[in-house]
Amino acid sequence: MFAAKIKSCAKLNLSLNIAGTSGGYHLLDSVVTAIDVYDTVYAKPRGDKLINVYMHGMGSEGIPPEKNNAVKAGEAFVRAFGTGGADIDIYKDIPMGAGLGGSSADAAGVLNALAKLYKIGDRAALKEIADAHGSDTGYMLNGGTARISGRGDRVEQLPSPPTLHFLLFLPRTPVSTAECFAEYDAAPDPLRAESARMTRAIRDGNFAEIAQHVDSALQAPACRLNAETAQALEAAKSFSPAAAAVTGSGSAVFALFESEELCRWAKSRYKGKLKTRVVKSVSPAKARKGLKNPFVLGEEEGK
């Protein structure tokens, strides 16, 4: 049997609003887009039902298996479909604790890899598993650009806009998602971001309108919790981008520019201590171009 190789992309929250709470969870309304930063997942089938996940890079080696959503998603897959297990290696390039969806990307990558290994085509069943293992995981099964709402389980796939170019600022210290939501609850701002308007701008492919509606209800809480996030946002704005915001609950900040050249110009002139990275939005079609299987980025025969 073949081993599967998957790349699972990070995401940016172009807009993020908190629409209330339900059952102790915050309800989101966010427009997200996949970017060309990704973790690579290799999965090789086992003869038993065990799921072994080996993490590599970005400090991920110390994640306990019982707290790793990639492990949990793999075990849930085996239970749901009655398949064999797998030995899985995840090579991380998505920074941890940055609001880029790395944990969800890994869980989605594992589900897509196992679906290929065991020829499971029931995407609805896969999404049900994904939704139980991270608020972005159901979206990340397919990636691209989408509006997500509820606890992240409602995904409205949107047409991919013209390629968007960003300069990422990556603080060295993470922001706790739980602490960020608690900080938001202390001073809620439910009408800050307008995901409905962002959705219309995405559908129209209108760059100026997209830039106008970039915002996040979690931006101020993240900046209060993490001085480096506040510094990153200030630095991003200093280059007069079309827009700048915190993604997710932080700690990463993105600056949206009209072109890759402007991103590289800003990067070359940034003299601060934070790591920066030029990235762009990617559609599912572009990410999977030329592949026989729409969810697998490569195959190699298992030894």
FIPAGU-568494 format. One record per residue: residue number from 0; residue in three letters; z, x, y of N, C-alpha, C in turn. Coordinates in steps of 0.02 Angstrom, whole numbers, plus 32768, in hexadecimal, padded with zeros to 4 digits. Each point is the difference from the previous one (the first is absolute). Layout:
BEGIN
SITE    i   aa  n.c3  n.c1  n.c2  ca.c3  ca.c1  ca.c2  c.c3  c.c1  c.c2
SITE  NUM  ala     Z     X     Y      Z      X      Y     Z     X     Y
...
***
This chain:
BEGIN
SITE    i   aa  n.c3  n.c1  n.c2  ca.c3  ca.c1  ca.c2  c.c3  c.c1  c.c2
SITE    0  met  8000  802A  7FC5   8000   7FD6   803B  8000  802C  803E
SITE    1  phe  7FE2  7FE8  8036   7FFA   8026   803E  8040  7FFC  8029
SITE    2  ala  800C  8034  8028   8034   7FFE   8032  7FE1  7FE8  8041
SITE    3  ala  8027  7FDD  802A   7FE6   7FE5   803F  801B  8028  803A
SITE    4  lys  7FD6  8008  8032   8013   8020   803F  7FF4  7FCF  8038
SITE    5  ile  8034  7FF3  8027   7FFD   7FCF   8036  8015  8021  8041
SITE    6  lys  7FE0  7FEF  8037   801D   8012   8040  8017  7FC0  8021
SITE    7  ser  803D  8001  801A   801F   7FC5   801E  8010  8011  8048
SITE    8  cys  7FDF  7FDC  802E   8001   8012   8046  8040  7FEA  8024
SITE    9  ala  8012  8025  8034   8035   7FED   802E  7FE6  7FC8  802D
SITE   10  lys  802D  7FE2  8026   7FEC   7FCB   802F  8020  800D  8044
SITE   11  leu  7FE1  7FE2  8033   801E   7FFC   8043  8008  7FB7  8012
SITE   12  asn  8037  7FEF  801F   800A   7FBD   801B  7FE4  7FFE  8047
SITE   13  leu  7FC6  7FE0  8008   7FE3   7FFA   8043  8028  7FD1  802B
SITE   14  ser  8019  7FCC  7FE1   802E   7FD2   8022  8036  7FEC  7FCE
SITE   15  leu  803C  7FF5  8018   8036   7FEE   7FD3  8031  7FD3  8026
SITE   16  asn  8007  7FC3  7FE8   8030   7FD1   801C  8030  7FEA  7FCA
SITE   17  ile  803D  7FEF  8014   8032   7FE3   7FD3  8001  7FB6  800C
SITE   18  ala  7FEF  7FD9  7FCC   7FF8   7FB8   8009  803E  7FD8  7FE9
SITE   19  gly  8038  8022  7FF6   803C   7FDE   7FEA  801C  8020  7FC1
SITE   20  thr  802D  7FDC  7FE0   801E   8018   7FC1  8001  7FC7  7FCE
SITE   21  ser  8002  8013  7FC0   8005   7FCF   7FCA  801F  8022  7FC4
SITE   22  gly  8036  7FE2  7FE7   8021   801B   7FC4  8019  8047  8009
SITE   23  gly  8013  8011  803D   8019   8043   800D  7FCA  8034  800E
SITE   24  tyr  7FC0  7FEA  8001   7FC9   802E   800D  7FDF  7FEF  8043
SITE   25  his  7FE8  8033  8022   7FDA   7FF5   803C  7FB9  7FEB  7FEF
SITE   26  leu  7FE6  7FD0  8025   7FBB   7FEA   7FF6  7FD3  8024  8031
SITE   27  leu  7FCB  801D  7FE6   7FD4   8029   8028  7FC1  7FDB  8014
SITE   28  asp  7FE1  8015  8036   7FBD   7FEB   8012  7FDF  803E  801D
SITE   29  ser  7FD5  8020  7FD9   7FE7   8042   8012  7FB7  8008  7FED
SITE   30  val  7FDB  8023  802B   7FBC   8014   7FEF  8002  804A  7FEE
SITE   31  val  7FE8  8011  7FC6   8003   8044   7FE6  7FBB  8019  7FEF
SITE   32  thr  7FF8  8042  8002   7FC1   801E   7FEA  800E  803E  7FD8
SITE   33  ala  7FD8  800B  7FCD   8007   803C   7FD6  7FE2  803C  8026
SITE   34  ile  801E  803B  7FF5   7FE7   803D   801F  7FF3  8034  7FCA
SITE   35  asp  7FDC  8035  8013   7FEB   8032   7FCF  8035  8035  7FF3
SITE   36  val  803C  7FE9  7FF5   8038   8028   7FE6  8015  7FDD  7FC1
SITE   37  tyr  8004  8023  7FC8   800C   7FDD   7FC2  8027  802B  7FCE
SITE   38  asp  8024  7FDD  7FD4   8020   801F   7FC6  7FD0  7FF9  7FC5
SITE   39  thr  7FFF  8031  7FD6   7FD4   8000   7FC5  8029  7FF3  7FC2
SITE   40  val  7FEB  7FD0  7FD9   8024   7FEB   7FC3  7FD6  800F  7FC3
SITE   41  tyr  801C  8027  7FD1   7FE0   800E   7FC0  8029  7FDE  7FCA
SITE   42  ala  7FE0  7FD9  7FD5   8023   7FDD   7FCB  7FDE  800C  7FBD
SITE   43  lys  8028  8014  7FCE   7FE7   800C   7FBD  8026  7FD4  7FD0
SITE   44  pro  7FDE  7FDA  7FD6   8022   7FD0   7FD4  802C  8022  7FCC
SITE   45  arg  8035  7FDC  7FED   802E   8016   7FCB  7FFA  7FD1  7FC4
SITE   46  gly  8017  8018  7FC8   8000   7FD6   7FC4  803A  7FD1  7FFC
SITE   47  asp  8034  800B  802A   8039   7FD2   8002  7FFD  7FD9  8042
SITE   48  lys  8037  7FE1  8013   8000   7FD6   803C  8025  8020  803B
SITE   49  leu  800D  8040  7FFB   8024   8022   8036  7FD3  800D  803C
SITE   50  ile  801F  7FFB  803B   7FE0   8014   803E  8025  803D  801C
SITE   51  asn  7FDE  8038  8001   801C   803D   801E  7FD9  8010  803F
SITE   52  val  8023  8006  8038   7FE0   8010   8040  801A  8042  8019
SITE   53  tyr  7FD2  802E  800F   8011   8042   8019  7FE5  8006  8047
SITE   54  met  802E  8009  8030   7FEE   8003   8046  7FF5  8048  8016
SITE   55  his  7FD0  8009  802E   7FF0   8043   8018  7FF4  7FFE  804C
SITE   56  gly  8024  8028  8026   7FF2   8008   8046  8027  7FD3  802E
SITE   57  met  8004  8014  8040   8021   7FDA   8036  8049  7FF3  7FF1
SITE   58  gly  8020  8029  7FD7   8046   7FF5   7FF0  800D  7FC7  7FD0
SITE   59  ser  7FCB  7FE8  7FDF   8006   7FC5   7FD5  801F  800F  7FBC
SITE   60  glu  8005  8041  7FEF   8018   8012   7FBE  8048  7FE8  7FF4
SITE   61  gly  8025  7FF6  8035   8046   7FEB   7FF9  800B  7FB5  7FFD
SITE   62  ile  7FCC  7FD8  8002   8009   7FB7   7FFD  8018  7FED  7FBA
SITE   63  pro  803A  7FE0  7FFA   8018   7FEB   7FBE  7FD1  7FCD  7FE2
SITE   64  pro  7FF0  8004  7FC0   7FD2   7FD0   7FE0  8015  7FB7  800B
SITE   65  glu  8042  7FF3  7FFF   8017   7FBB   8008  7FF5  7FE5  8046
SITE   66  lys  7FF0  802C  8031   7FF3   7FEA   8044  7FB6  8009  8013
SITE   67  asn  7FD7  8012  7FD1   7FBA   800E   800D  7FD6  7FC2  7FF0
SITE   68  asn  7FE2  7FE2  8034   7FD8   7FC4   7FF5  7FC4  800C  7FD3
SITE   69  ala  7FE7  803D  7FFE   7FC8   800F   7FD3  8015  7FF9  7FB7
SITE   70  val  803D  8017  7FF0   801B   7FF8   7FBC  800A  7FB6  7FF1
SITE   71  lys  801F  7FDD  802F   800F   7FB8   7FF5  7FC0  7FD8  7FF7
SITE   72  ala  7FCD  800F  8028   7FC1   7FDB   7FFA  7FDF  800E  7FBD
SITE   73  gly  8002  8040  7FEA   7FE3   8011   7FBF  8023  7FDC  7FC7
SITE   74  glu  8041  7FFE  8001   8026   7FDF   7FCB  7FF3  7FB4  8001
SITE   75  ala  7FFA  7FE4  803C   7FF1   7FB8   8005  7FBA  7FF1  7FE4
SITE   76  phe  7FD1  802D  800C   7FBC   7FF8   7FE5  8002  7FFD  7FB3
SITE   77  val  8024  802F  7FE1   8003   8001   7FB7  801F  7FC0  7FE5
SITE   78  arg  8035  7FE8  8020   8020   7FC2   7FEA  7FD1  7FC5  8008
SITE   79  ala  7FDC  7FFD  8038   7FD6   7FC6   800E  7FC3  7FFC  7FD2
SITE   80  phe  7FE3  8039  7FEF   7FC1   8000   7FDB  8007  8018  7FB8
SITE   81  gly  803C  8017  7FED   800B   8016   7FBC  7FD7  803D  7FEC
SITE   82  thr  7FF2  802B  802F   7FD8   803C   7FF3  802C  803A  7FEB
SITE   83  gly  7FE1  8038  7FF1   8026   803E   7FF7  8016  801B  8043
SITE   84  gly  8026  8036  7FFD   8018   801F   803D  7FD0  8034  801A
SITE   85  ala  801B  802E  802A   7FD5   8033   801D  802B  8039  801B
SITE   86  asp  7FE3  803C  8000   801B   8038   8026  7FDA  8004  8041
SITE   87  ile  8024  7FFE  8037   7FE0   7FF9   8042  8017  8038  802E
SITE   88  asp  7FD0  8021  801F   800E   8032   8034  7FE9  7FE6  8043
SITE   89  ile  802C  8003  8032   7FEF   7FEA   8043  8006  803C  802F
SITE   90  tyr  7FC7  8012  801F   7FFF   8037   802F  7FFD  7FE2  8047
SITE   91  lys  8036  800B  8025   8008   7FDE   8040  7FE2  8027  803A
SITE   92  asp  7FDD  7FDB  802A   7FEB   801A   8041  8017  7FD1  8038
SITE   93  ile  8019  7FC4  7FEC   801B   7FD1   8031  8048  8013  800E
SITE   94  pro  8011  8011  803E   8045   8012   8010  8030  7FC7  7FEF
SITE   95  met  803C  8013  7FEC   8033   7FD0   7FED  8028  7FEB  803D
SITE   96  gly  8015  7FC1  8001   802A   7FE7   8036  7FDE  7FFE  8043
SITE   97  ala  7FBD  7FFA  8000   7FDA   8003   803E  7FE3  7FBE  8015
SITE   98  gly  8008  7FCB  7FD8   7FE2   7FC0   8010  7FB7  7FFB  7FED
SITE   99  leu  7FEA  802E  7FD4   7FBA   8002   7FEA  7FF5  7FE0  7FBC
SITE  100  gly  8035  7FE4  7FE3   7FF9   7FDB   7FC2  7FFA  802A  7FC1
SITE  101  gly  801C  803C  8000   7FF8   802D   7FC7  801B  7FE4  7FBF
SITE  102  ser  803B  7FE3  8001   801E   7FE4   7FC3  7FD5  7FC8  7FE4
SITE  103  ser  7FE9  7FD4  802D   7FD6   7FC8   7FEA  7FBC  8019  7FE7
SITE  104  ala  7FE5  8034  8020   7FC1   801C   7FEA  8007  801C  7FB9
SITE  105  asp  8038  8020  7FF2   800A   801B   7FBC  8006  7FC9  7FCC
SITE  106  ala  8025  7FCB  8010   8006   7FC8   7FD2  7FBD  7FDF  7FF3
SITE  107  ala  7FD9  7FF6  8036   7FBD   7FE2   7FF8  7FD2  802E  7FD9
SITE  108  gly  8005  8041  800D   7FD7   8030   7FDC  800E  8000  7FB6
SITE  109  val  8040  7FFB  7FEE   8013   7FFD   7FB9  7FE4  7FC1  7FE0
SITE  110  leu  8006  7FC7  8022   7FE5   7FC1   7FE4  7FB5  8004  7FF7
SITE  111  asn  7FDC  801B  8031   7FB8   8006   7FFA  7FEC  8030  7FC8
SITE  112  ala  8026  8037  7FF9   7FF0   8030   7FCB  800C  7FE2  7FBC
SITE  113  leu  8038  7FDD  7FF7   800F   7FE2   7FC0  7FCE  7FC8  7FF0
SITE  114  ala  7FEB  7FDB  8033   7FCD   7FCC   7FF5  7FC0  801E  7FE6
SITE  115  lys  7FED  803A  8019   7FC4   8021   7FE7  800A  8019  7FB8
SITE  116  leu  803A  801F  7FF4   800D   801C   7FBE  7FFB  7FCA  7FCA
SITE  117  tyr  801D  7FC7  800F   8007   7FCC   7FCD  7FD1  7FC5  800B
SITE  118  lys  7FCF  800A  802D   7FCB   7FCD   800B  801D  7FBC  8011
SITE  119  ile  802E  8000  802F   801E   7FC2   8019  7FDB  7FEB  8040
SITE  120  gly  7FE0  7FC6  7FFF   7FD9   7FEA   803A  801F  7FC7  8026
SITE  121  asp  803D  7FEC  7FEE   8020   7FC7   8021  8021  8018  8040
SITE  122  arg  7FDA  7FFE  8037   8019   8018   8040  8039  7FD6  801B
SITE  123  ala  7FFF  7FBE  7FF2   8036   7FD5   8018  8042  8013  7FDF
SITE  124  ala  7FFE  800F  7FBF   803C   8014   7FDD  8019  8044  8019
SITE  125  leu  7FD1  802D  800E   8013   8041   801C  8021  7FF8  8044
SITE  126  lys  7FE5  7FD4  8029   801E   7FF6   8042  8046  7FE3  7FFB
SITE  127  glu  800B  7FD4  7FCF   8043   7FE5   7FF7  8032  8037  7FF1
SITE  128  ile  7FEC  802F  7FD6   802B   8039   7FF2  8009  802A  803F
SITE  129  ala  7FC9  800C  8024   8003   8029   803C  802F  7FE3  8034
SITE  130  asp  7FFD  7FBE  8009   802A   7FE0   8033  804A  8008  7FF2
SITE  131  ala  8011  800B  7FC2   8047   8009   7FEE  8017  8048  800A
SITE  132  his  7FD2  802D  8015   8011   8047   8004  7FEB  801E  8043
SITE  133  gly  8014  7FE0  8036   7FF2   801A   8042  7FD7  7FCF  802A
SITE  134  ser  8012  7FFA  8040   7FE0   7FCE   802A  7FB6  800E  800D
SITE  135  asp  7FEB  803E  7FFA   7FB9   8011   800C  7FD8  8008  7FC0
SITE  136  thr  8021  7FFB  7FC7   7FDF   8014   7FC1  7FC7  7FD2  7FEE
SITE  137  gly  8009  7FBF  8009   7FCA   7FD1   7FF1  7FC2  800D  8029
SITE  138  tyr  800A  800E  8040   7FC8   8012   802C  7FDF  8041  7FE8
SITE  139  met  8029  8030  7FEC   7FE5   8042   7FEF  7FDA  8002  7FBE
SITE  140  leu  8003  7FCC  7FD9   7FD6   7FFD   7FC5  7FB6  8004  8013
SITE  141  asn  7FEF  7FE4  803A   7FBB   8000   8017  7FF5  8029  803F
SITE  142  gly  8034  8006  802A   7FFA   8028   803D  7FD4  7FE0  8034
SITE  143  gly  7FDD  8028  8026   7FD5   7FE7   8035  8029  7FE8  803C
SITE  144  thr  7FE6  7FCE  8023   8021   7FE4   803A  8014  7FB8  7FEF
SITE  145  ala  803D  7FED  8011   8018   7FBE   7FEC  8038  7FEA  802F
SITE  146  arg  800B  7FBF  8001   803C   7FE4   8020  8030  7FEC  7FC9
SITE  147  ile  803C  801B  8002   8031   7FF1   7FCD  803A  7FD9  8021
SITE  148  ser  801A  7FD1  7FDA   8035   7FD6   801C  8031  7FED  7FC9
SITE  149  gly  8033  7FD9  8014   8036   7FF1   7FD2  8028  8040  7FF2
SITE  150  arg  8010  800B  7FC1   8021   803F   7FED  7FCD  8036  7FF0
SITE  151  gly  7FC3  7FF6  8018   7FC9   802E   7FF2  7FD5  7FE7  7FC7
SITE  152  asp  8013  7FC7  7FE2   7FDD   7FE7   7FC5  7FC2  7FD8  8013
SITE  153  arg  7FFB  7FE8  803D   7FC5   7FDB   8015  7FD0  8031  8022
SITE  154  val  7FC6  8008  7FE2   7FD0   8032   8018  7FBE  7FDE  8011
SITE  155  glu  7FEE  8005  803F   7FBF   7FE6   8017  7FD2  803C  800C
SITE  156  gln  7FD2  800C  7FD2   7FD4   8039   8007  7FD2  7FF5  803C
SITE  157  leu  7FF8  8032  802A   7FD7   7FFC   803B  7FC3  802D  7FF9
SITE  158  pro  7FCA  7FF0  8024   7FC7   802D   7FFF  8014  8043  801D
SITE  159  ser  7FE7  8036  7FE5   8011   8042   801A  7FE0  8009  8044
SITE  160  pro  8028  8013  8032   7FE4   800C   8043  7FD8  8040  8000
SITE  161  pro  7FDC  800E  8037   7FE3   8043   8006  8037  8034  7FF7
SITE  162  thr  7FF0  8039  7FE5   8032   8032   7FF0  802D  800E  803C
SITE  163  leu  8041  7FFC  7FF3   8033   800D   8034  801B  8047  7FF6
SITE  164  his  8009  8023  8037   8016   8046   7FFE  8045  8007  801E
SITE  165  phe  802B  8025  7FDE   8046   8006   8014  8016  8049  7FFE
SITE  166  leu  8030  800F  802D   8026   803E   7FFA  8047  7FEC  7FEC
SITE  167  leu  8014  8017  7FC4   8044   7FF2   7FE8  8030  8035  8017
SITE  168  phe  803C  7FEA  8015   8037   802C   800F  8035  7FF3  7FCB
SITE  169  leu  8015  8035  7FDE   802B   7FF8   7FC5  8044  8022  800B
SITE  170  pro  8032  7FDA  8015   8044   801C   8007  8019  801E  7FBF
SITE  171  arg  802C  8030  8007   801B   8022   7FC5  8036  7FD6  7FDE
SITE  172  thr  801F  7FD3  8025   8036   7FD6   7FE3  7FE7  7FB9  7FF8
SITE  173  pro  8012  7FDF  7FC8   7FE9   7FBC   7FF3  802A  7FCC  8026
SITE  174  val  7FE9  7FC3  7FFE   8026   7FC7   8019  800F  7FD2  7FC5
SITE  175  ser  803F  7FED  7FF8   8012   7FD1   7FCB  7FE6  7FBB  8012
SITE  176  thr  7FD8  7FE3  7FD2   7FE6   7FBD   800C  8038  7FCE  800A
SITE  177  ala  8033  8003  7FD6   8038   7FD1   8005  8023  8007  8044
SITE  178  glu  800A  803D  8016   8022   800B   8040  7FD4  7FE8  803A
SITE  179  cys  7FBE  8009  7FF9   7FD3   7FEB   8035  8001  7FB3  8008
SITE  180  phe  7FFF  7FDD  7FC8   8003   7FB7   8004  8044  7FE9  801B
SITE  181  ala  8036  8022  7FEE   8041   7FEE   801A  8003  800B  804C
SITE  182  glu  7FE0  8037  8017   7FFD   800E   8047  7FD7  7FCB  8024
SITE  183  tyr  7FCA  7FEA  7FE0   7FD8   7FC9   801C  8029  7FC0  8006
SITE  184  asp  8025  7FF1  7FCB   8028   7FC3   8000  8034  7FFE  8038
SITE  185  ala  8016  803B  8015   8032   8004   8036  7FE0  7FED  8043
SITE  186  ala  7FBE  8008  8006   7FDD   7FEE   803E  7FB9  7FEA  7FEE
SITE  187  pro  7FF9  7FC4  7FE2   7FBE   7FEA   7FE7  7FCE  7FF5  8038
SITE  188  asp  7FC1  800B  7FF0   7FC9   7FF6   802F  7FC6  7FE0  7FDA
SITE  189  pro  8008  7FC0  7FED   7FD0   7FE2   7FD1  7FBA  7FF6  801A
SITE  190  leu  7FF6  8001  8042   7FBD   7FF2   801B  7FDD  803F  8019
SITE  191  arg  8019  803A  7FED   7FE5   803E   801C  7FB8  800D  7FEA
SITE  192  ala  7FF3  7FFB  7FC0   7FBD   8010   7FE6  7FD9  7FC1  7FF0
SITE  193  glu  7FBF  8000  800B   7FD7   7FC5   7FF5  7FCD  800E  7FC9
SITE  194  ser  8013  7FF5  7FC2   7FD3   800E   7FC9  7FC5  7FD0  7FFD
SITE  195  ala  8009  7FC2  801A   7FC8   7FD1   8001  7FC8  801B  802D
SITE  196  arg  8013  801A  803A   7FCD   801C   802E  7FE2  803F  7FE3
SITE  197  met  8028  8029  7FDF   7FE5   803B   7FE0  7FCE  7FED  7FCA
SITE  198  thr  8010  7FCB  7FDB   7FD2   7FE9   7FCB  7FBC  7FED  801E
SITE  199  arg  8002  7FDB  8037   7FC1   7FEC   8021  7FD9  803E  8018
SITE  200  ala  8024  8031  801B   7FDF   803C   8018  7FE0  8027  7FC7
SITE  201  ile  8023  8003  7FC7   7FE4   8021   7FC5  7FC1  7FDB  7FE8
SITE  202  arg  8004  7FBE  7FFD   7FC6   7FD9   7FEA  7FC4  8009  802E
SITE  203  asp  800E  8008  8041   7FCA   8009   8031  7FE8  8049  8002
SITE  204  gly  8026  802D  7FE2   7FEE   8047   8003  8004  801B  8047
SITE  205  asn  802E  7FE4  8028   8005   8011   8047  8036  8035  800A
SITE  206  phe  7FEA  803F  800B   8030   8037   8004  8031  7FF7  803A
SITE  207  ala  7FE8  7FEB  803A   802C   7FF7   803A  8036  7FCD  7FF1
SITE  208  glu  7FED  7FC9  7FDF   8031   7FCD   7FF0  8031  8018  7FCA
SITE  209  ile  7FE7  8025  7FCF   802C   801D   7FCE  8034  802B  8021
SITE  210  ala  7FEA  802C  802C   802E   802D   8022  8033  7FDA  802A
SITE  211  gln  7FEA  7FCB  8020   802C   7FD9   802C  803A  7FE1  7FD9
SITE  212  his  7FF5  7FEF  7FC1   8033   7FDC   7FD9  8026  802B  7FCF
SITE  213  val  7FF7  8042  8004   802A   802E   7FD8  8048  7FFC  8019
SITE  214  asp  802E  7FF0  7FD3   8047   7FFB   8014  802A  7FF5  7FC2
SITE  215  ser  8041  800A  8008   802E   7FF7   7FC7  8044  7FEA  8018
SITE  216  ala  801A  7FCC  7FE1   8044   7FE9   8010  8035  8032  7FE9
SITE  217  leu  7FEE  802D  7FD3   8030   8031   7FE8  7FFD  8043  8026
SITE  218  gln  7FD5  8003  8032   7FF7   803F   8024  803F  8015  8025
SITE  219  ala  801C  7FD4  8028   803C   8011   8026  803B  8010  7FD2
SITE  220  pro  800D  7FD9  7FCB   8036   8012   7FD2  7FF6  8045  7FDF
SITE  221  ala  7FC3  800E  7FEC   7FF2   8041   7FE0  800C  8039  8030
SITE  222  cys  7FEC  7FF7  803F   800A   8035   8032  804A  8009  8010
SITE  223  arg  8026  7FCA  7FFF   8048   8007   800D  8023  8025  7FC7
SITE  224  leu  7FE7  7FF6  7FC4   8020   8020   7FC5  7FEB  8048  7FF7
SITE  225  asn  7FC6  8013  8018   7FE5   8042   7FF1  7FE4  801F  8040
SITE  226  ala  8021  8033  8019   7FEA   8020   803E  7FBA  801E  7FF9
SITE  227  glu  7FF0  8019  7FC4   7FBD   801D   7FF6  7FC9  7FCC  8003
SITE  228  thr  800F  7FC3  7FEA   7FCF   7FCA   8005  7FF4  7FEE  8049
SITE  229  ala  8035  7FFD  8028   7FF9   7FF4   8047  7FD8  8037  8022
SITE  230  gln  800D  803E  7FED   7FDA   8039   801B  7FB7  7FFD  7FEC
SITE  231  ala  7FF4  7FEC  7FC1   7FBB   7FFB   7FE8  7FDA  7FCB  8027
SITE  232  leu  8020  7FC8  800D   7FDE   7FCA   8025  7FF1  8016  8047
SITE  233  glu  802F  8023  801F   7FF4   8019   8044  7FC7  8032  8000
SITE  234  ala  7FFF  802D  7FCE   7FCA   8031   7FFC  7FBD  7FDE  7FF5
SITE  235  ala  7FFF  7FCE  7FD4   7FC1   7FDD   7FF2  7FE5  7FE0  803F
SITE  236  lys  802B  7FE0  8026   7FEA   7FDD   803D  7FE9  8031  8036
SITE  237  ser  8018  803E  7FFD   7FEF   8031   8034  7FB7  8012  8001
SITE  238  phe  7FDC  7FF2  7FC9   7FB9   8011   7FFC  7FD4  7FC4  8012
SITE  239  ser  801E  7FCB  801B   7FDC   7FC4   8016  7FD1  7FE4  7FCB
SITE  240  pro  801B  7FF3  7FC4   7FD6   7FE2   7FCC  7FF1  7FB7  8011
SITE  241  ala  7FD5  7FE2  7FD9   7FF3   7FB9   8008  803E  7FD7  7FF1
SITE  242  ala  802A  8018  7FD1   803F   7FDF   7FEF  802A  8032  7FD9
SITE  243  ala  8041  7FF3  7FFE   802E   8029   7FD8  803A  7FD5  7FEA
SITE  244  ala  8019  800C  7FC3   8037   7FD7   7FE6  8020  8023  7FC4
SITE  245  val  803C  7FE9  7FF0   8021   8013   7FC2  7FE1  7FD7  7FC7
SITE  246  thr  7FF7  801D  7FC6   7FE8   7FDA   7FC7  803A  7FEC  7FD3
SITE  247  gly  7FFF  7FC3  7FE7   8036   7FE8   7FD6  8043  8005  8023
SITE  248  ser  8032  8017  7FDC   8042   800C   801E  8008  8048  8014
SITE  249  gly  7FC9  8025  8006   8003   8046   8012  800D  802B  7FC3
SITE  250  ser  7FFF  8041  800A   8006   8023   803F  7FBD  8014  8020
SITE  251  ala  7FC8  7FF7  7FDE   7FBF   8018   8019  7FE8  7FD5  803B
SITE  252  val  7FDB  8022  802B   7FE0   7FE0   803B  7FB6  800F  7FFD
SITE  253  phe  7FD7  7FD0  8014   7FB8   800D   8004  7FE6  7FF3  8046
SITE  254  ala  7FCF  8028  8013   7FDA   7FF5   803E  7FB9  7FEF  7FEC
SITE  255  leu  7FE7  7FC8  801A   7FBD   7FE8   7FF1  7FD0  8019  8038
SITE  256  phe  7FCC  8022  7FEB   7FCD   8019   802F  7FBC  7FE3  7FEF
SITE  257  glu  7FD3  8005  8030   7FBC   7FE5   7FF6  7FD7  8028  7FCF
SITE  258  ser  8013  803F  7FF3   7FD7   802A   7FD5  802B  8035  7FDE
SITE  259  glu  7FE4  801D  7FCB   8022   8038   7FDF  8005  803C  802E
SITE  260  glu  7FCD  800A  802A   8000   8039   802E  803B  7FFC  8030
SITE  261  leu  800F  7FC5  8019   8039   7FF8   802D  8042  800C  7FDB
SITE  262  cys  8003  7FEB  7FC1   803C   800F   7FD7  800A  804B  7FFA
SITE  263  arg  7FCA  8023  7FF2   8006   8049   7FF7  800F  8023  8043
SITE  264  trp  7FE6  7FE5  8036   8011   801A   8042  804B  7FFA  800D
SITE  265  ala  801C  7FC5  7FF2   8048   7FF6   800B  8029  802D  7FD3
SITE  266  lys  7FEA  8006  7FC1   8024   802A   7FD1  8002  8049  8018
SITE  267  ser  7FC8  8018  801A   7FFB   8045   8015  802C  800E  803D
SITE  268  arg  8010  7FCD  8027   8027   800A   803C  8049  7FEE  7FF9
SITE  269  tyr  8012  7FE5  7FC6   8046   7FF0   7FF4  8027  8040  7FF2
SITE  270  lys  8034  800D  8026   8027   803E   7FFA  8046  7FF4  7FE4
SITE  271  gly  800D  7FC3  7FE8   8041   7FF1   7FE5  8009  801B  7FBA
SITE  272  lys  803A  7FF0  7FE3   8013   801C   7FBF  7FEF  7FD2  7FC5
SITE  273  leu  7FEC  7FC2  800E   7FF2   7FD2   7FCA  7FBD  800D  7FE0
SITE  274  lys  7FFB  7FF3  7FBF   7FC1   8005   7FDE  7FD2  7FC8  8017
SITE  275  thr  7FC0  8010  800A   7FCF   7FCD   8012  7FC7  8002  7FCF
SITE  276  arg  7FDC  7FC8  7FFC   7FCA   7FFB   7FD0  7FCC  7FCE  8018
SITE  277  val  7FC1  8014  8000   7FC9   7FD3   8013  7FEC  7FD8  7FC2
SITE  278  val  8000  7FBD  8007   7FEF   7FD5   7FC8  7FD2  7FC8  8019
SITE  279  lys  7FE5  7FDA  7FD0   7FD5   7FC8   8012  800B  7FC7  7FCF
SITE  280  ser  7FEC  7FC4  8015   8005   7FC6   7FD5  7FCB  8004  7FCA
SITE  281  val  800F  7FE4  7FC6   7FD0   7FFE   7FC8  7FFE  7FBA  7FE3
SITE  282  ser  7FC4  7FEA  7FEF   7FF7   7FC0   7FDE  8003  800B  7FB5
SITE  283  pro  800E  7FCC  7FDA   7FFF   8008   7FB7  7FBD  801A  7FE7
SITE  284  ala  7FC9  7FE9  801D   7FBE   8015   7FEA  7FF5  804A  800C
SITE  285  lys  8017  8019  8039   7FF8   8047   800F  802D  802B  7FD4
SITE  286  ala  803D  7FE8  7FF4   802E   8026   7FD7  7FE9  8006  7FB8
SITE  287  arg  7FDA  7FCE  7FE9   7FEC   7FFF   7FBA  7FB5  800C  7FF7
SITE  288  lys  7FDF  8019  8033   7FB8   8008   7FFF  7FE9  8028  7FC4
SITE  289  gly  7FCF  7FE5  7FDD   7FE2   8024   7FC8  8026  7FFF  7FC0
SITE  290  leu  8035  7FD7  7FFB   8028   7FFF   7FC4  7FED  7FC5  7FD4
SITE  291  lys  8002  800B  7FBF   7FEE   7FCB   7FD2  8034  7FC9  7FFF
SITE  292  asn  8040  8012  8006   8035   7FCF   8001  801B  7FFA  8046
SITE  293  pro  8006  7FC4  801C   8012   7FF8   8047  8046  8016  8010
SITE  294  phe  802B  800B  7FCF   8044   8013   800F  8011  8047  7FE9
SITE  295  val  7FCF  8023  7FE4   800E   8043   7FE5  7FD2  8032  8022
SITE  296  leu  801E  8037  8018   7FDB   8031   8025  7FE9  803A  7FD5
SITE  297  gly  8008  7FFD  7FC1   7FE9   8034   7FD4  801D  7FF8  7FBB
SITE  298  glu  7FDE  8019  7FCE   8019   7FFC   7FBC  7FF6  8043  7FE0
SITE  299  glu  802D  8012  7FD5   7FF7   803D   7FD8  801B  7FF4  7FBB
SITE  300  glu  7FE1  801C  7FD0   8013   7FF3   7FBB  8045  801F  7FF2
SITE  301  gly  802B  7FD8  7FE2   8042   8019   7FEF  7FFC  8031  7FC6
SITE  302  lys  802E  802F  8002   8000   8033   7FCB  802E  7FED  7FC7
***
